[in-house]
Amino acid sequence: MLAVLQRVKAAAVAVEGRTVAQTAMGLAVLLGVCEGDGEEQADLLAEKTAGLRIFSDDNDKMNRSLIDVQGEALVVSNFTLCADCSHGRRPSFMAAKRPGEAEALYLRYASRLKGLGVPVQTGVFGADMQLSLTCDGPVTILLNTDDWKKKS
C-alpha cells in the first residue's frame, strides 16, 4: 500500500465542480492500493500516518504527530500510485488492486484513522476528482508498506 502524505493548512476535493470533502490543518493523503495489499497493510499504514512526527513543536522541530496537533485527514484514492513506468512511455496499472477490493481497503484505512482519533474526510472512490491544497512547509512524505516488509 502506498501513501503520499502532504502536510496542509487546508485541503478540499471536488467532483463535477461540487466540493465533496474538505479539511483544515492536517494531512492530505493520496492512497494507492496495490495487488498483495490486505487489511494488515491498511491498519499499519493508518497507524504510521496518525503517529508520524511531521508537525512542528514549540521549538519549530518536526516532533509532533497528527494526533498530537489534533489535525484532520483528507484521504483520496489514487490507483495511479501503483503505476509501473519501467517499460516504454505508457504507465501500466496492472499492479493496482481491482476496484472492489481496493475500495474496501481504502475504507478500512480511513476507518482505522478515525479509530485512532483523527477526523477523516474522504474523496469519492473511483471518481474524477479535483484536489485543492494549501501546502504547509511543504512537507511531503511517501510511505510504502512493501518497504517495511523488506526491513523486518
N, C-alpha and C positions, 0 to 999 in steps of 0.2 A: 504494500500500500504506500502510496506517495502523497505527500502534502507539501504545498508551498504555503508557508506562514508569512504573512505580511503584517507587520505592526502598523496599526492605523489609528487615526484620531476619529475617523468615521468611515463607514462603507455602506454601500447600497447596491442592490441588484434589481434590475428591471426586466420584465418580459413584455414584449409588444408595447413598449412605451409606458408601462404601468409598474411602479415600484412595488415589488412583492415582499421585500425584506430590507431592513436597514439596521445598522448597529452604530453605537457610539464607540468610544475608546476601547480598543482591544485588538482582535486579530481578524483579518480576512483569511480564510483558509480555502485554497483550491485543493480538492481531494480527488486523487486518481485511484481507482480500484482496479487492480491487475489480476490476471489469472494466477491462481495459487494463494490469493489472499483469502482470509477467513475471519471469523469472529475474534480470534486471538489477536490478529494484527489490528483490527478496528479498535479493540479495547486498549492495547498497548499504545497505539498512536494517539488516542484520546488522552490517556494519562500523561504521555510525554507533552502533548500540546498544552494541557492545563498547567503542568508543572514546570515547563521550560522557563528558566530565568532570563528573560529577554526584555524586561521593563526596568527602567531606571529607578534606583533608590534615591534617598535624600542626598547622597554624595555623587549623583549622576553616574553611577556604576550599574551595569545590567545585572541586577541582583534580585529582581522580583518577578514572580510568575503572574500569569493571567489571573489565577485565583487570588494572589496577594493584592493585586491592584483592583480587584473586583471588576475586571474587564469583561467584555462581551465577545462573542464569536459569530462571524457570518461565514457559514460553510456552504461552498458551492461545488457541485460535482464537476469534474473536468477529466473526461476519459483521455483527452489528448496528452495528459502527463505520461501515459503508458506508451506513447509513440516510440517506435523503433525507426531511427533515421540512419541506420548503419549501411543501408544499401540504396543506391540511387538517390533521387531527389524528392521522391514522394514518401512521406511517412507511412509506415504500416501500423495499424491499430489492432493487430491480431492479439497483442498481449493484454488488451483491455478485457476485463471480465464482461460477460454478457449482461445486458441491461437489467434484467430482473434480479439477478444475483448481486450485481453491483449496487443497485438501489437499496437492497436490504442491508448491505454492509455500510453504505453511506448513511443510512438512517440509524444504524446501530452506533456508528461513530458519533453522530450528533447527539443521540440519546445518552451515550456514555459521558460525553462532555457535560450535558445537563446534569447528569447524576453526580458529577464531581463539583457541582455548584456554579457552573458557568452558564450565564444566559446565552442561548443559542437561537439564531435565526438561520433559515436555510433558503437556498435558491429553489428553483423548480427542476427536479431531476429530468434530464433529457431535453430541456427546453433550450432555445436560443436565447441566451441571457446577455445583458449588458451590465458590466460591473463597474462601479464608480468607487474610487478610493481616495482618501486624503491620507497619504502615507505619513508615518511618523518615524523619522530617522534619516533616511529609510533603513529599516531593519527587515531583511528578508531571509528566511531560513528554509532550507529544503530538508525534509525528513523522508527517509526511505526505510521501511521496516525490513527489507531484504538485507540492508547493511547491518542491522542489529543481529540477524541470524549468523552472519559471517564472523562476527566478533565474539559470539558466545561459545 
